[in-house]
Amino acid sequence: MEIVNAGPEHIHFAKTISQTIEESAKDRGTGIAQRSPAYIIEKMQNGNAVIAFEESTFAGFCYIEVWGHGKYVAHSGLIVSPTFRGQGLAKRIKKRVFDLSLKKFPGAKIFGITTGQAVMKINYELGYKPVHFSELTDDPEFWKGCQTCKNFDVLTRTERKLCLCTGMLHDPNEKKQTESKTTTFLSGLFKKKTK
């Protein structure tokens, strides 16, 4: 199994990825925003996607979206082909796209919205925490992406405050602040004990 940063050499998988996302939404009966092959190709061409495949068979995919002038990064379209489910592939793809986000967009808050319990668990293990939608990007273009979701009416009725999805956020700056406070605290304790 290969898990790599997607590029132009992977665009032949775009239609399969789009169809897999659509079929998964129907099968699960949950809200998954649909993405066209053209949209997926754009993510591959600008280096904001991760793809998994075995030999020439598509296995999984996830892409990065940038919002709020680079202050926020979202991981979207996480999908694993039914043939490869149950093998921990989603977690490996998510970790790879998470690392790519940290590298390409240092300091950006990383977020996602999902109805999937498995994705919530993966996000939690990566350091995300559940948050209110008000802590996510207010970029209207992000929320337009939810229009193809079957639960979009819930989101609009509540003025983007609630939905069936859970918002999750990883703030790399929060970790740095905590580490800095801990270092300062420990440094102060060490100085007091050595006097």
C-alpha positions in Angstrom: 0.0 0.0 0.0 1.3 3.4 -1.0 0.2 6.6 0.8 1.6 9.7 -0.9 1.1 13.3 -1.4 -1.2 13.5 -4.5 0.0 15.3 -7.6 -0.9 15.6 -11.3 0.2 12.0 -11.9 -2.8 10.9 -9.8 -5.6 12.8 -11.6 -6.7 9.6 -13.4 -8.2 8.6 -9.9 -10.4 11.7 -9.6 -13.6 10.3 -11.1 -13.3 7.1 -8.9 -12.7 9.2 -5.8 -15.7 11.4 -6.6 -17.9 8.3 -7.1 -16.6 6.7 -4.0 -17.5 9.8 -1.9 -21.0 9.9 -3.5 -21.6 6.1 -3.0 -20.4 6.3 0.6 -22.8 9.1 1.4 -25.7 7.1 0.0 -24.7 3.8 1.8 -24.2 5.4 5.2 -27.1 7.7 5.0 -25.0 10.4 6.6 -24.0 13.9 5.5 -21.0 13.8 3.2 -20.5 16.8 0.9 -20.0 15.7 -2.7 -17.0 16.7 -4.7 -16.7 16.8 -8.5 -13.7 15.2 -10.3 -12.6 18.7 -11.3 -12.5 19.9 -7.7 -10.5 16.8 -6.7 -8.1 17.4 -9.6 -7.5 21.0 -8.4 -6.5 19.7 -5.0 -4.1 17.2 -6.5 -2.5 19.8 -8.8 -1.9 22.3 -6.0 -0.3 19.7 -3.7 -3.1 19.8 -1.1 -4.2 16.1 -1.1 -3.1 12.7 0.0 -3.9 9.5 -1.9 -3.5 5.8 -1.1 -3.4 3.1 -3.7 -2.3 -0.5 -4.1 -0.6 -1.2 -7.4 -3.1 0.6 -9.7 -6.1 0.3 -7.5 -7.5 3.3 -5.6 -7.7 2.8 -1.9 -8.2 6.1 -0.1 -8.0 9.9 -0.3 -8.2 13.1 1.7 -7.6 16.8 0.8 -6.8 20.1 2.4 -8.8 23.3 2.1 -7.4 26.7 3.2 -9.8 29.3 4.7 -9.7 32.7 6.3 -6.6 33.8 4.4 -4.5 30.8 5.7 -5.7 31.1 9.4 -7.7 27.9 9.1 -7.1 24.6 7.3 -9.7 21.9 6.9 -9.3 18.2 6.1 -12.1 17.1 3.9 -13.2 14.3 1.6 -11.6 11.5 3.8 -12.7 8.4 2.0 -11.5 4.8 1.9 -12.6 2.4 -0.9 -14.9 -0.4 0.5 -12.3 -3.0 -0.5 -9.8 -1.5 1.9 -11.9 -0.6 4.9 -11.3 -2.1 8.3 -7.5 -2.0 7.9 -6.7 1.3 9.6 -6.1 3.0 6.3 -8.3 6.1 7.2 -6.1 6.7 10.2 -2.9 6.5 8.2 -4.3 8.8 5.5 -5.5 11.3 8.1 -2.1 11.3 9.8 -0.4 12.0 6.5 -2.7 14.9 5.5 -2.3 16.2 9.1 1.5 16.3 8.8 1.2 17.9 5.3 -1.0 20.6 6.8 1.4 21.4 9.6 4.3 21.6 7.1 2.5 23.7 4.4 0.5 25.9 6.8 2.4 26.3 10.0 0.4 28.1 12.7 -2.9 27.5 10.9 -5.8 26.1 13.0 -6.7 22.7 11.6 -10.4 21.7 11.7 -13.0 19.4 10.4 -16.7 18.6 10.7 -17.9 15.1 10.7 -20.8 12.8 11.6 -18.5 9.8 11.6 -17.5 8.3 15.0 -14.4 6.7 13.5 -13.2 10.1 12.1 -13.9 11.8 15.5 -11.7 9.2 17.2 -8.9 9.7 14.7 -9.1 13.5 15.1 -9.1 13.2 18.9 -5.9 11.0 18.7 -4.3 13.7 16.6 -5.0 16.3 19.2 -8.3 17.8 18.0 -11.0 18.8 20.4 -14.7 19.2 19.9 -15.7 22.8 19.5 -18.7 25.0 18.7 -19.0 26.0 15.0 -18.3 29.6 16.1 -14.7 28.5 16.7 -14.3 27.4 13.1 -13.8 29.6 10.1 -16.5 32.1 9.3 -15.5 32.0 5.6 -18.9 31.7 3.8 -17.2 29.7 1.0 -16.4 26.9 3.5 -20.0 26.7 4.5 -21.2 26.7 0.9 -19.4 23.3 0.6 -22.1 21.9 2.9 -24.8 22.6 0.4 -24.6 19.1 -1.2 -25.0 17.5 2.3 -28.4 16.1 3.0 -28.3 17.8 6.4 -27.7 21.3 5.0 -31.2 22.5 6.1 -30.3 21.8 9.7 -27.2 24.0 9.3 -29.1 26.9 7.7 -32.1 26.7 10.1 -29.7 27.2 13.0 -27.7 30.0 11.3 -24.6 27.8 11.2 -24.6 27.3 15.0 -25.6 23.6 15.0 -25.7 20.6 12.7 -25.6 16.9 12.9 -21.8 17.2 12.3 -19.4 17.7 15.2 -16.8 20.4 14.7 -13.3 19.5 15.8 -10.3 21.8 16.0 -6.5 21.4 16.4 -4.7 24.6 17.3 -0.9 24.1 17.1 -0.4 27.5 18.8 -2.4 26.2 21.9 0.2 23.4 22.3 3.1 25.8 22.0 1.5 28.1 24.6 0.9 25.2 27.0 4.5 24.0 26.5 5.9 27.5 27.1 3.8 27.9 30.4 4.9 24.4 31.6 8.6 25.2 30.8 8.3 28.6 32.7 6.6 26.9 35.6 9.2 24.1 35.9 12.0 26.5 35.4 10.7 28.6 38.3 10.3 25.5 40.5 13.9 24.4 39.7 15.3 27.8 40.6 13.4 27.8 43.9 14.7 24.4 44.9 18.4 25.2 44.0 18.5 28.4 46.1 
